[in-house]
Amino acid sequence: MHVHSTFSPDGISTMEEQCIAALEKGERIICFTDHVDYNVAEKNNGIIKDNSRIS
């Protein structure tokens, strides 16, 4: 249930890709937990992702 899409700094798949993968595995429920990290202790702090490829 804890899924990050490319809207989060640590996500590697789009929401559409995640939904397709869930359906292929027979999952009927998926929960996206996207976020923006502001914690200076996080290793990805300060990384700005370019999500312009997402339509």
mmCIF entry with sequence, helices, sheets and N, C-alpha, C, O atoms, coordinates in Angstrom:
data_MODEL
# 
_entry.id   MODEL 
# 
_entity.id                         1 
_entity.type                       polymer 
_entity.pdbx_number_of_molecules   1 
# 
_entity_poly.entity_id                      1 
_entity_poly.type                           'polypeptide(L)' 
_entity_poly.nstd_linkage                   no 
_entity_poly.nstd_monomer                   no 
_entity_poly.pdbx_seq_one_letter_code       MHVHSTFSPDGISTMEEQCIAALEKGERIICFTDHVDYNVAEKNNGIIKDNSRIS 
_entity_poly.pdbx_seq_one_letter_code_can   MHVHSTFSPDGISTMEEQCIAALEKGERIICFTDHVDYNVAEKNNGIIKDNSRIS 
_entity_poly.pdbx_strand_id                 A 
# 
loop_
_entity_poly_seq.entity_id 
_entity_poly_seq.num 
_entity_poly_seq.mon_id 
_entity_poly_seq.hetero 
1 1  MET n 
1 2  HIS n 
1 3  VAL n 
1 4  HIS n 
1 5  SER n 
1 6  THR n 
1 7  PHE n 
1 8  SER n 
1 9  PRO n 
1 10 ASP n 
1 11 GLY n 
1 12 ILE n 
1 13 SER n 
1 14 THR n 
1 15 MET n 
1 16 GLU n 
1 17 GLU n 
1 18 GLN n 
1 19 CYS n 
1 20 ILE n 
1 21 ALA n 
1 22 ALA n 
1 23 LEU n 
1 24 GLU n 
1 25 LYS n 
1 26 GLY n 
1 27 GLU n 
1 28 ARG n 
1 29 ILE n 
1 30 ILE n 
1 31 CYS n 
1 32 PHE n 
1 33 THR n 
1 34 ASP n 
1 35 HIS n 
1 36 VAL n 
1 37 ASP n 
1 38 TYR n 
1 39 ASN n 
1 40 VAL n 
1 41 ALA n 
1 42 GLU n 
1 43 LYS n 
1 44 ASN n 
1 45 ASN n 
1 46 GLY n 
1 47 ILE n 
1 48 ILE n 
1 49 LYS n 
1 50 ASP n 
1 51 ASN n 
1 52 SER n 
1 53 ARG n 
1 54 ILE n 
1 55 SER n 
# 
_struct_asym.id          A 
_struct_asym.entity_id   1 
# 
_struct_conf.conf_type_id            HELX_P 
_struct_conf.id                      HELX_P1 
_struct_conf.pdbx_PDB_helix_id       AA1 
_struct_conf.beg_label_comp_id       MET 
_struct_conf.beg_label_asym_id       A 
_struct_conf.beg_label_seq_id        15 
_struct_conf.pdbx_beg_PDB_ins_code   ? 
_struct_conf.end_label_comp_id       GLU 
_struct_conf.end_label_asym_id       A 
_struct_conf.end_label_seq_id        24 
_struct_conf.pdbx_end_PDB_ins_code   ? 
_struct_conf.beg_auth_comp_id        MET 
_struct_conf.beg_auth_asym_id        A 
_struct_conf.beg_auth_seq_id         15 
_struct_conf.end_auth_comp_id        GLU 
_struct_conf.end_auth_asym_id        A 
_struct_conf.end_auth_seq_id         24 
_struct_conf.pdbx_PDB_helix_class    1 
_struct_conf.details                 ? 
_struct_conf.pdbx_PDB_helix_length   10 
# 
_struct_conf_type.id          HELX_P 
_struct_conf_type.criteria    ? 
_struct_conf_type.reference   ? 
# 
loop_
_atom_site.group_PDB 
_atom_site.id 
_atom_site.type_symbol 
_atom_site.label_atom_id 
_atom_site.label_alt_id 
_atom_site.label_comp_id 
_atom_site.label_asym_id 
_atom_site.label_entity_id 
_atom_site.label_seq_id 
_atom_site.pdbx_PDB_ins_code 
_atom_site.Cartn_x 
_atom_site.Cartn_y 
_atom_site.Cartn_z 
_atom_site.occupancy 
_atom_site.B_iso_or_equiv 
_atom_site.pdbx_formal_charge 
_atom_site.auth_seq_id 
_atom_site.auth_comp_id 
_atom_site.auth_asym_id 
_atom_site.auth_atom_id 
_atom_site.pdbx_PDB_model_num 
ATOM 1   N N  . MET A 1 1  ? 0.805  -1.213 0.000   1.00 0.00 ? 1  MET A N  1 
ATOM 2   C CA . MET A 1 1  ? 0.000  0.000  0.000   1.00 0.00 ? 1  MET A CA 1 
ATOM 3   C C  . MET A 1 1  ? 0.837  1.261  0.000   1.00 0.00 ? 1  MET A C  1 
ATOM 4   O O  . MET A 1 1  ? 0.301  2.341  -0.249  1.00 0.00 ? 1  MET A O  1 
ATOM 5   N N  . HIS A 1 2  ? 2.102  1.173  0.263   1.00 0.00 ? 2  HIS A N  1 
ATOM 6   C CA . HIS A 1 2  ? 2.967  2.350  0.363   1.00 0.00 ? 2  HIS A CA 1 
ATOM 7   C C  . HIS A 1 2  ? 3.716  2.503  -0.963  1.00 0.00 ? 2  HIS A C  1 
ATOM 8   O O  . HIS A 1 2  ? 4.786  1.924  -1.153  1.00 0.00 ? 2  HIS A O  1 
ATOM 9   N N  . VAL A 1 3  ? 3.139  3.291  -1.876  1.00 0.00 ? 3  VAL A N  1 
ATOM 10  C CA . VAL A 1 3  ? 3.680  3.411  -3.230  1.00 0.00 ? 3  VAL A CA 1 
ATOM 11  C C  . VAL A 1 3  ? 4.024  4.862  -3.532  1.00 0.00 ? 3  VAL A C  1 
ATOM 12  O O  . VAL A 1 3  ? 3.221  5.763  -3.291  1.00 0.00 ? 3  VAL A O  1 
ATOM 13  N N  . HIS A 1 4  ? 5.221  5.082  -4.059  1.00 0.00 ? 4  HIS A N  1 
ATOM 14  C CA . HIS A 1 4  ? 5.638  6.414  -4.499  1.00 0.00 ? 4  HIS A CA 1 
ATOM 15  C C  . HIS A 1 4  ? 5.707  6.437  -6.018  1.00 0.00 ? 4  HIS A C  1 
ATOM 16  O O  . HIS A 1 4  ? 6.284  5.542  -6.635  1.00 0.00 ? 4  HIS A O  1 
ATOM 17  N N  . SER A 1 5  ? 5.117  7.463  -6.616  1.00 0.00 ? 5  SER A N  1 
ATOM 18  C CA . SER A 1 5  ? 5.226  7.650  -8.064  1.00 0.00 ? 5  SER A CA 1 
ATOM 19  C C  . SER A 1 5  ? 6.369  8.625  -8.343  1.00 0.00 ? 5  SER A C  1 
ATOM 20  O O  . SER A 1 5  ? 7.065  9.053  -7.422  1.00 0.00 ? 5  SER A O  1 
ATOM 21  N N  . THR A 1 6  ? 6.555  8.967  -9.592  1.00 0.00 ? 6  THR A N  1 
ATOM 22  C CA . THR A 1 6  ? 7.613  9.908  -9.965  1.00 0.00 ? 6  THR A CA 1 
ATOM 23  C C  . THR A 1 6  ? 7.351  11.322 -9.455  1.00 0.00 ? 6  THR A C  1 
ATOM 24  O O  . THR A 1 6  ? 8.193  12.199 -9.649  1.00 0.00 ? 6  THR A O  1 
ATOM 25  N N  . PHE A 1 7  ? 6.229  11.567 -8.819  1.00 0.00 ? 7  PHE A N  1 
ATOM 26  C CA . PHE A 1 7  ? 5.988  12.865 -8.194  1.00 0.00 ? 7  PHE A CA 1 
ATOM 27  C C  . PHE A 1 7  ? 6.811  13.016 -6.917  1.00 0.00 ? 7  PHE A C  1 
ATOM 28  O O  . PHE A 1 7  ? 7.021  14.135 -6.449  1.00 0.00 ? 7  PHE A O  1 
ATOM 29  N N  . SER A 1 8  ? 7.282  11.900 -6.346  1.00 0.00 ? 8  SER A N  1 
ATOM 30  C CA . SER A 1 8  ? 8.142  11.928 -5.164  1.00 0.00 ? 8  SER A CA 1 
ATOM 31  C C  . SER A 1 8  ? 9.603  11.809 -5.590  1.00 0.00 ? 8  SER A C  1 
ATOM 32  O O  . SER A 1 8  ? 9.903  11.201 -6.618  1.00 0.00 ? 8  SER A O  1 
ATOM 33  N N  . PRO A 1 9  ? 10.507 12.384 -4.810  1.00 0.00 ? 9  PRO A N  1 
ATOM 34  C CA . PRO A 1 9  ? 11.923 12.307 -5.169  1.00 0.00 ? 9  PRO A CA 1 
ATOM 35  C C  . PRO A 1 9  ? 12.447 10.879 -5.288  1.00 0.00 ? 9  PRO A C  1 
ATOM 36  O O  . PRO A 1 9  ? 13.382 10.632 -6.049  1.00 0.00 ? 9  PRO A O  1 
ATOM 37  N N  . ASP A 1 10 ? 11.867 9.943  -4.556  1.00 0.00 ? 10 ASP A N  1 
ATOM 38  C CA . ASP A 1 10 ? 12.357 8.573  -4.585  1.00 0.00 ? 10 ASP A CA 1 
ATOM 39  C C  . ASP A 1 10 ? 11.506 7.630  -5.428  1.00 0.00 ? 10 ASP A C  1 
ATOM 40  O O  . ASP A 1 10 ? 11.735 6.420  -5.413  1.00 0.00 ? 10 ASP A O  1 
ATOM 41  N N  . GLY A 1 11 ? 10.537 8.156  -6.157  1.00 0.00 ? 11 GLY A N  1 
ATOM 42  C CA . GLY A 1 11 ? 9.720  7.329  -7.036  1.00 0.00 ? 11 GLY A CA 1 
ATOM 43  C C  . GLY A 1 11 ? 10.388 7.110  -8.380  1.00 0.00 ? 11 GLY A C  1 
ATOM 44  O O  . GLY A 1 11 ? 11.074 7.997  -8.888  1.00 0.00 ? 11 GLY A O  1 
ATOM 45  N N  . ILE A 1 12 ? 10.192 5.923  -8.963  1.00 0.00 ? 12 ILE A N  1 
ATOM 46  C CA . ILE A 1 12 ? 10.832 5.629  -10.253 1.00 0.00 ? 12 ILE A CA 1 
ATOM 47  C C  . ILE A 1 12 ? 9.825  5.257  -11.331 1.00 0.00 ? 12 ILE A C  1 
ATOM 48  O O  . ILE A 1 12 ? 10.202 5.071  -12.488 1.00 0.00 ? 12 ILE A O  1 
ATOM 49  N N  . SER A 1 13 ? 8.543  5.146  -10.968 1.00 0.00 ? 13 SER A N  1 
ATOM 50  C CA . SER A 1 13 ? 7.505  4.786  -11.940 1.00 0.00 ? 13 SER A CA 1 
ATOM 51  C C  . SER A 1 13 ? 6.364  5.787  -11.863 1.00 0.00 ? 13 SER A C  1 
ATOM 52  O O  . SER A 1 13 ? 6.079  6.342  -10.802 1.00 0.00 ? 13 SER A O  1 
ATOM 53  N N  . THR A 1 14 ? 5.712  6.011  -13.002 1.00 0.00 ? 14 THR A N  1 
ATOM 54  C CA . THR A 1 14 ? 4.557  6.911  -13.015 1.00 0.00 ? 14 THR A CA 1 
ATOM 55  C C  . THR A 1 14 ? 3.375  6.236  -12.339 1.00 0.00 ? 14 THR A C  1 
ATOM 56  O O  . THR A 1 14 ? 3.389  5.025  -12.120 1.00 0.00 ? 14 THR A O  1 
ATOM 57  N N  . MET A 1 15 ? 2.359  7.012  -12.009 1.00 0.00 ? 15 MET A N  1 
ATOM 58  C CA . MET A 1 15 ? 1.143  6.443  -11.423 1.00 0.00 ? 15 MET A CA 1 
ATOM 59  C C  . MET A 1 15 ? 0.521  5.429  -12.378 1.00 0.00 ? 15 MET A C  1 
ATOM 60  O O  . MET A 1 15 ? 0.077  4.361  -11.954 1.00 0.00 ? 15 MET A O  1 
ATOM 61  N N  . GLU A 1 16 ? 0.490  5.763  -13.662 1.00 0.00 ? 16 GLU A N  1 
ATOM 62  C CA . GLU A 1 16 ? -0.075 4.847  -14.648 1.00 0.00 ? 16 GLU A CA 1 
ATOM 63  C C  . GLU A 1 16 ? 0.695  3.521  -14.668 1.00 0.00 ? 16 GLU A C  1 
ATOM 64  O O  . GLU A 1 16 ? 0.087  2.451  -14.681 1.00 0.00 ? 16 GLU A O  1 
ATOM 65  N N  . GLU A 1 17 ? 2.020  3.593  -14.670 1.00 0.00 ? 17 GLU A N  1 
ATOM 66  C CA . GLU A 1 17 ? 2.841  2.377  -14.661 1.00 0.00 ? 17 GLU A CA 1 
ATOM 67  C C  . GLU A 1 17 ? 2.583  1.544  -13.409 1.00 0.00 ? 17 GLU A C  1 
ATOM 68  O O  . GLU A 1 17 ? 2.502  0.318  -13.482 1.00 0.00 ? 17 GLU A O  1 
ATOM 69  N N  . GLN A 1 18 ? 2.456  2.202  -12.272 1.00 0.00 ? 18 GLN A N  1 
ATOM 70  C CA . GLN A 1 18 ? 2.182  1.500  -11.017 1.00 0.00 ? 18 GLN A CA 1 
ATOM 71  C C  . GLN A 1 18 ? 0.814  0.817  -11.055 1.00 0.00 ? 18 GLN A C  1 
ATOM 72  O O  . GLN A 1 18 ? 0.675  -0.324 -10.613 1.00 0.00 ? 18 GLN A O  1 
ATOM 73  N N  . CYS A 1 19 ? -0.192 1.513  -11.581 1.00 0.00 ? 19 CYS A N  1 
ATOM 74  C CA . CYS A 1 19 ? -1.543 0.937  -11.665 1.00 0.00 ? 19 CYS A CA 1 
ATOM 75  C C  . CYS A 1 19 ? -1.570 -0.273 -12.593 1.00 0.00 ? 19 CYS A C  1 
ATOM 76  O O  . CYS A 1 19 ? -2.185 -1.291 -12.275 1.00 0.00 ? 19 CYS A O  1 
ATOM 77  N N  . ILE A 1 20 ? -0.913 -0.162 -13.727 1.00 0.00 ? 20 ILE A N  1 
ATOM 78  C CA . ILE A 1 20 ? -0.855 -1.282 -14.669 1.00 0.00 ? 20 ILE A CA 1 
ATOM 79  C C  . ILE A 1 20 ? -0.175 -2.481 -14.013 1.00 0.00 ? 20 ILE A C  1 
ATOM 80  O O  . ILE A 1 20 ? -0.653 -3.609 -14.131 1.00 0.00 ? 20 ILE A O  1 
ATOM 81  N N  . ALA A 1 21 ? 0.945  -2.238 -13.319 1.00 0.00 ? 21 ALA A N  1 
ATOM 82  C CA . ALA A 1 21 ? 1.662  -3.329 -12.649 1.00 0.00 ? 21 ALA A CA 1 
ATOM 83  C C  . ALA A 1 21 ? 0.789  -3.978 -11.575 1.00 0.00 ? 21 ALA A C  1 
ATOM 84  O O  . ALA A 1 21 ? 0.787  -5.200 -11.426 1.00 0.00 ? 21 ALA A O  1 
ATOM 85  N N  . ALA A 1 22 ? 0.049  -3.159 -10.830 1.00 0.00 ? 22 ALA A N  1 
ATOM 86  C CA . ALA A 1 22 ? -0.832 -3.706 -9.788  1.00 0.00 ? 22 ALA A CA 1 
ATOM 87  C C  . ALA A 1 22 ? -1.926 -4.580 -10.411 1.00 0.00 ? 22 ALA A C  1 
ATOM 88  O O  . ALA A 1 22 ? -2.207 -5.672 -9.916  1.00 0.00 ? 22 ALA A O  1 
ATOM 89  N N  . LEU A 1 23 ? -2.536 -4.100 -11.490 1.00 0.00 ? 23 LEU A N  1 
ATOM 90  C CA . LEU A 1 23 ? -3.584 -4.875 -12.158 1.00 0.00 ? 23 LEU A CA 1 
ATOM 91  C C  . LEU A 1 23 ? -3.040 -6.194 -12.704 1.00 0.00 ? 23 LEU A C  1 
ATOM 92  O O  . LEU A 1 23 ? -3.703 -7.229 -12.627 1.00 0.00 ? 23 LEU A O  1 
ATOM 93  N N  . GLU A 1 24 ? -1.831 -6.146 -13.252 1.00 0.00 ? 24 GLU A N  1 
ATOM 94  C CA . GLU A 1 24 ? -1.218 -7.365 -13.782 1.00 0.00 ? 24 GLU A CA 1 
ATOM 95  C C  . GLU A 1 24 ? -0.953 -8.393 -12.685 1.00 0.00 ? 24 GLU A C  1 
ATOM 96  O O  . GLU A 1 24 ? -0.912 -9.594 -12.954 1.00 0.00 ? 24 GLU A O  1 
ATOM 97  N N  . LYS A 1 25 ? -0.774 -7.927 -11.461 1.00 0.00 ? 25 LYS A N  1 
ATOM 98  C CA . LYS A 1 25 ? -0.536 -8.823 -10.331 1.00 0.00 ? 25 LYS A CA 1 
ATOM 99  C C  . LYS A 1 25 ? -1.828 -9.198 -9.615  1.00 0.00 ? 25 LYS A C  1 
ATOM 100 O O  . LYS A 1 25 ? -1.804 -9.921 -8.620  1.00 0.00 ? 25 LYS A O  1 
ATOM 101 N N  . GLY A 1 26 ? -2.954 -8.704 -10.123 1.00 0.00 ? 26 GLY A N  1 
ATOM 102 C CA . GLY A 1 26 ? -4.244 -9.027 -9.524  1.00 0.00 ? 26 GLY A CA 1 
ATOM 103 C C  . GLY A 1 26 ? -4.636 -8.151 -8.359  1.00 0.00 ? 26 GLY A C  1 
ATOM 104 O O  . GLY A 1 26 ? -5.620 -8.435 -7.676  1.00 0.00 ? 26 GLY A O  1 
ATOM 105 N N  . GLU A 1 27 ? -3.896 -7.105 -8.121  1.00 0.00 ? 27 GLU A N  1 
ATOM 106 C CA . GLU A 1 27 ? -4.231 -6.186 -7.027  1.00 0.00 ? 27 GLU A CA 1 
ATOM 107 C C  . GLU A 1 27 ? -5.408 -5.308 -7.431  1.00 0.00 ? 27 GLU A C  1 
ATOM 108 O O  . GLU A 1 27 ? -5.471 -4.827 -8.562  1.00 0.00 ? 27 GLU A O  1 
ATOM 109 N N  . ARG A 1 28 ? -6.324 -5.104 -6.519  1.00 0.00 ? 28 ARG A N  1 
ATOM 110 C CA . ARG A 1 28 ? -7.484 -4.270 -6.807  1.00 0.00 ? 28 ARG A CA 1 
ATOM 111 C C  . ARG A 1 28 ? -7.410 -2.915 -6.118  1.00 0.00 ? 28 ARG A C  1 
ATOM 112 O O  . ARG A 1 28 ? -8.191 -2.014 -6.423  1.00 0.00 ? 28 ARG A O  1 
ATOM 113 N N  . ILE A 1 29 ? -6.478 -2.773 -5.196  1.00 0.00 ? 29 ILE A N  1 
ATOM 114 C CA . ILE A 1 29 ? -6.347 -1.530 -4.426  1.00 0.00 ? 29 ILE A CA 1 
ATOM 115 C C  . ILE A 1 29 ? -4.888 -1.097 -4.452  1.00 0.00 ? 29 ILE A C  1 
ATOM 116 O O  . ILE A 1 29 ? -3.984 -1.919 -4.300  1.00 0.00 ? 29 ILE A O  1 
ATOM 117 N N  . ILE A 1 30 ? -4.668 0.198  -4.647  1.00 0.00 ? 30 ILE A N  1 
ATOM 118 C CA . ILE A 1 30 ? -3.316 0.760  -4.587  1.00 0.00 ? 30 ILE A CA 1 
ATOM 119 C C  . ILE A 1 30 ? -3.425 2.123  -3.903  1.00 0.00 ? 30 ILE A C  1 
ATOM 120 O O  . ILE A 1 30 ? -4.402 2.846  -4.095  1.00 0.00 ? 30 ILE A O  1 
ATOM 121 N N  . CYS A 1 31 ? -2.426 2.461  -3.113  1.00 0.00 ? 31 CYS A N  1 
ATOM 122 C CA . CYS A 1 31 ? -2.448 3.721  -2.374  1.00 0.00 ? 31 CYS A CA 1 
ATOM 123 C C  . CYS A 1 31 ? -1.140 4.470  -2.632  1.00 0.00 ? 31 CYS A C  1 
ATOM 124 O O  . CYS A 1 31 ? -0.067 3.984  -2.277  1.00 0.00 ? 31 CYS A O  1 
ATOM 125 N N  . PHE A 1 32 ? -1.225 5.631  -3.238  1.00 0.00 ? 32 PHE A N  1 
ATOM 126 C CA . PHE A 1 32 ? -0.038 6.445  -3.495  1.00 0.00 ? 32 PHE A CA 1 
ATOM 127 C C  . PHE A 1 32 ? 0.253  7.314  -2.283  1.00 0.00 ? 32 PHE A C  1 
ATOM 128 O O  . PHE A 1 32 ? -0.641 7.946  -1.720  1.00 0.00 ? 32 PHE A O  1 
ATOM 129 N N  . THR A 1 33 ? 1.511  7.333  -1.898  1.00 0.00 ? 33 THR A N  1 
ATOM 130 C CA . THR A 1 33 ? 1.930  8.107  -0.725  1.00 0.00 ? 33 THR A CA 1 
ATOM 131 C C  . THR A 1 33 ? 3.045  9.068  -1.128  1.00 0.00 ? 33 THR A C  1 
ATOM 132 O O  . THR A 1 33 ? 4.103  9.114  -0.502  1.00 0.00 ? 33 THR A O  1 
ATOM 133 N N  . ASP A 1 34 ? 2.787  9.826  -2.178  1.00 0.00 ? 34 ASP A N  1 
ATOM 134 C CA . ASP A 1 34 ? 3.790  10.765 -2.686  1.00 0.00 ? 34 ASP A CA 1 
ATOM 135 C C  . ASP A 1 34 ? 4.052  11.869 -1.679  1.00 0.00 ? 34 ASP A C  1 
ATOM 136 O O  . ASP A 1 34 ? 3.196  12.198 -0.858  1.00 0.00 ? 34 ASP A O  1 
ATOM 137 N N  . HIS A 1 35 ? 5.239  12.433 -1.755  1.00 0.00 ? 35 HIS A N  1 
ATOM 138 C CA . HIS A 1 35 ? 5.657  13.427 -0.779  1.00 0.00 ? 35 HIS A CA 1 
ATOM 139 C C  . HIS A 1 35 ? 6.779  14.300 -1.335  1.00 0.00 ? 35 HIS A C  1 
ATOM 140 O O  . HIS A 1 35 ? 7.371  14.008 -2.374  1.00 0.00 ? 35 HIS A O  1 
ATOM 141 N N  . VAL A 1 36 ? 7.045  15.366 -0.616  1.00 0.00 ? 36 VAL A N  1 
ATOM 142 C CA . VAL A 1 36 ? 8.201  16.221 -0.875  1.00 0.00 ? 36 VAL A CA 1 
ATOM 143 C C  . VAL A 1 36 ? 9.009  16.217 0.413   1.00 0.00 ? 36 VAL A C  1 
ATOM 144 O O  . VAL A 1 36 ? 8.472  16.465 1.492   1.00 0.00 ? 36 VAL A O  1 
ATOM 145 N N  . ASP A 1 37 ? 10.305 15.933 0.296   1.00 0.00 ? 37 ASP A N  1 
ATOM 146 C CA . ASP A 1 37 ? 11.151 15.872 1.485   1.00 0.00 ? 37 ASP A CA 1 
ATOM 147 C C  . ASP A 1 37 ? 11.812 17.212 1.767   1.00 0.00 ? 37 ASP A C  1 
ATOM 148 O O  . ASP A 1 37 ? 12.410 17.826 0.883   1.00 0.00 ? 37 ASP A O  1 
ATOM 149 N N  . TYR A 1 38 ? 11.694 17.650 3.007   1.00 0.00 ? 38 TYR A N  1 
ATOM 150 C CA . TYR A 1 38 ? 12.362 18.870 3.449   1.00 0.00 ? 38 TYR A CA 1 
ATOM 151 C C  . TYR A 1 38 ? 13.334 18.584 4.585   1.00 0.00 ? 38 TYR A C  1 
ATOM 152 O O  . TYR A 1 38 ? 13.925 19.507 5.146   1.00 0.00 ? 38 TYR A O  1 
ATOM 153 N N  . ASN A 1 39 ? 13.502 17.318 4.924   1.00 0.00 ? 39 ASN A N  1 
ATOM 154 C CA . ASN A 1 39 ? 14.363 16.909 6.025   1.00 0.00 ? 39 ASN A CA 1 
ATOM 155 C C  . ASN A 1 39 ? 15.822 16.956 5.584   1.00 0.00 ? 39 ASN A C  1 
ATOM 156 O O  . ASN A 1 39 ? 16.203 16.249 4.650   1.00 0.00 ? 39 ASN A O  1 
ATOM 157 N N  . VAL A 1 40 ? 16.638 17.768 6.230   1.00 0.00 ? 40 VAL A N  1 
ATOM 158 C CA . VAL A 1 40 ? 18.035 17.904 5.835   1.00 0.00 ? 40 VAL A CA 1 
ATOM 159 C C  . VAL A 1 40 ? 18.820 16.608 6.037   1.00 0.00 ? 40 VAL A C  1 
ATOM 160 O O  . VAL A 1 40 ? 19.885 16.434 5.444   1.00 0.00 ? 40 VAL A O  1 
ATOM 161 N N  . ALA A 1 41 ? 18.308 15.700 6.867   1.00 0.00 ? 41 ALA A N  1 
ATOM 162 C CA . ALA A 1 41 ? 18.988 14.426 7.103   1.00 0.00 ? 41 ALA A CA 1 
ATOM 163 C C  . ALA A 1 41 ? 18.760 13.438 5.956   1.00 0.00 ? 41 ALA A C  1 
ATOM 164 O O  . ALA A 1 41 ? 19.478 12.443 5.850   1.00 0.00 ? 41 ALA A O  1 
ATOM 165 N N  . GLU A 1 42 ? 17.777 13.696 5.102   1.00 0.00 ? 42 GLU A N  1 
ATOM 166 C CA . GLU A 1 42 ? 17.481 12.805 3.980   1.00 0.00 ? 42 GLU A CA 1 
ATOM 167 C C  . GLU A 1 42 ? 18.567 12.918 2.928   1.00 0.00 ? 42 GLU A C  1 
ATOM 168 O O  . GLU A 1 42 ? 19.006 14.022 2.608   1.00 0.00 ? 42 GLU A O  1 
ATOM 169 N N  . LYS A 1 43 ? 19.005 11.791 2.386   1.00 0.00 ? 43 LYS A N  1 
ATOM 170 C CA . LYS A 1 43 ? 20.072 11.815 1.389   1.00 0.00 ? 43 LYS A CA 1 
ATOM 171 C C  . LYS A 1 43 ? 19.631 12.486 0.085   1.00 0.00 ? 43 LYS A C  1 
ATOM 172 O O  . LYS A 1 43 ? 20.477 12.975 -0.664  1.00 0.00 ? 43 LYS A O  1 
ATOM 173 N N  . ASN A 1 44 ? 18.335 12.519 -0.201  1.00 0.00 ? 44 ASN A N  1 
ATOM 174 C CA . ASN A 1 44 ? 17.861 13.132 -1.444  1.00 0.00 ? 44 ASN A CA 1 
ATOM 175 C C  . ASN A 1 44 ? 17.404 14.577 -1.236  1.00 0.00 ? 44 ASN A C  1 
ATOM 176 O O  . ASN A 1 44 ? 16.801 15.164 -2.135  1.00 0.00 ? 44 ASN A O  1 
ATOM 177 N N  . ASN A 1 45 ? 17.678 15.151 -0.080  1.00 0.00 ? 45 ASN A N  1 
ATOM 178 C CA . ASN A 1 45 ? 17.272 16.532 0.189   1.00 0.00 ? 45 ASN A CA 1 
ATOM 179 C C  . ASN A 1 45 ? 17.935 17.475 -0.812  1.00 0.00 ? 45 ASN A C  1 
ATOM 180 O O  . ASN A 1 45 ? 19.134 17.371 -1.069  1.00 0.00 ? 45 ASN A O  1 
ATOM 181 N N  . GLY A 1 46 ? 17.182 18.356 -1.352  1.00 0.00 ? 46 GLY A N  1 
ATOM 182 C CA . GLY A 1 46 ? 17.711 19.334 -2.274  1.00 0.00 ? 46 GLY A CA 1 
ATOM 183 C C  . GLY A 1 46 ? 17.665 18.895 -3.722  1.00 0.00 ? 46 GLY A C  1 
ATOM 184 O O  . GLY A 1 46 ? 17.955 19.688 -4.618  1.00 0.00 ? 46 GLY A O  1 
ATOM 185 N N  . ILE A 1 47 ? 17.306 17.649 -3.965  1.00 0.00 ? 47 ILE A N  1 
ATOM 186 C CA . ILE A 1 47 ? 17.216 17.166 -5.350  1.00 0.00 ? 47 ILE A CA 1 
ATOM 187 C C  . ILE A 1 47 ? 15.883 17.605 -5.925  1.00 0.00 ? 47 ILE A C  1 
ATOM 188 O O  . ILE A 1 47 ? 14.830 17.289 -5.370  1.00 0.00 ? 47 ILE A O  1 
ATOM 189 N N  . ILE A 1 48 ? 15.918 18.311 -7.003  1.00 0.00 ? 48 ILE A N  1 
ATOM 190 C CA . ILE A 1 48 ? 14.724 18.730 -7.711  1.00 0.00 ? 48 ILE A CA 1 
ATOM 191 C C  . ILE A 1 48 ? 14.538 17.796 -8.897  1.00 0.00 ? 48 ILE A C  1 
ATOM 192 O O  . ILE A 1 48 ? 15.401 17.713 -9.771  1.00 0.00 ? 48 ILE A O  1 
ATOM 193 N N  . LYS A 1 49 ? 13.413 17.095 -8.924  1.00 0.00 ? 49 LYS A N  1 
ATOM 194 C CA . LYS A 1 49 ? 13.155 16.192 -10.041 1.00 0.00 ? 49 LYS A CA 1 
ATOM 195 C C  . LYS A 1 49 ? 12.449 16.933 -11.159 1.00 0.00 ? 49 LYS A C  1 
ATOM 196 O O  . LYS A 1 49 ? 11.603 17.792 -10.907 1.00 0.00 ? 49 LYS A O  1 
ATOM 197 N N  . ASP A 1 50 ? 12.790 16.607 -12.375 1.00 0.00 ? 50 ASP A N  1 
ATOM 198 C CA . ASP A 1 50 ? 12.117 17.162 -13.543 1.00 0.00 ? 50 ASP A CA 1 
ATOM 199 C C  . ASP A 1 50 ? 11.044 16.178 -13.981 1.00 0.00 ? 50 ASP A C  1 
ATOM 200 O O  . ASP A 1 50 ? 11.329 15.184 -14.648 1.00 0.00 ? 50 ASP A O  1 
ATOM 201 N N  . ASN A 1 51 ? 9.808  16.469 -13.597 1.00 0.00 ? 51 ASN A N  1 
ATOM 202 C CA . ASN A 1 51 ? 8.698  15.592 -13.943 1.00 0.00 ? 51 ASN A CA 1 
ATOM 203 C C  . ASN A 1 51 ? 7.977  16.055 -15.201 1.00 0.00 ? 51 ASN A C  1 
ATOM 204 O O  . ASN A 1 51 ? 6.819  15.697 -15.418 1.00 0.00 ? 51 ASN A O  1 
ATOM 205 N N  . SER A 1 52 ? 8.648  16.848 -16.030 1.00 0.00 ? 52 SER A N  1 
ATOM 206 C CA . SER A 1 52 ? 8.004  17.385 -17.212 1.00 0.00 ? 52 SER A CA 1 
ATOM 207 C C  . SER A 1 52 ? 7.629  16.295 -18.208 1.00 0.00 ? 52 SER A C  1 
ATOM 208 O O  . SER A 1 52 ? 6.779  16.516 -19.070 1.00 0.00 ? 52 SER A O  1 
ATOM 209 N N  . ARG A 1 53 ? 8.254  15.118 -18.102 1.00 0.00 ? 53 ARG A N  1 
ATOM 210 C CA . ARG A 1 53 ? 7.927  14.022 -19.031 1.00 0.00 ? 53 ARG A CA 1 
ATOM 211 C C  . ARG A 1 53 ? 6.586  13.379 -18.686 1.00 0.00 ? 53 ARG A C  1 
ATOM 212 O O  . ARG A 1 53 ? 6.041  12.603 -19.472 1.00 0.00 ? 53 ARG A O  1 
ATOM 213 N N  . ILE A 1 54 ? 6.058  13.708 -17.502 1.00 0.00 ? 54 ILE A N  1 
ATOM 214 C CA . ILE A 1 54 ? 4.772  13.141 -17.080 1.00 0.00 ? 54 ILE A CA 1 
ATOM 215 C C  . ILE A 1 54 ? 3.655  13.949 -17.719 1.00 0.00 ? 54 ILE A C  1 
ATOM 216 O O  . ILE A 1 54 ? 3.625  15.175 -17.611 1.00 0.00 ? 54 ILE A O  1 
ATOM 217 N N  . SER A 1 55 ? 2.757  13.272 -18.371 1.00 0.00 ? 55 SER A N  1 
ATOM 218 C CA . SER A 1 55 ? 1.634  13.988 -19.000 1.00 0.00 ? 55 SER A CA 1 
ATOM 219 C C  . SER A 1 55 ? 0.385  13.852 -18.201 1.00 0.00 ? 55 SER A C  1 
ATOM 220 O O  . SER A 1 55 ? -0.654 14.391 -18.583 1.00 0.00 ? 55 SER A O  1 
# 
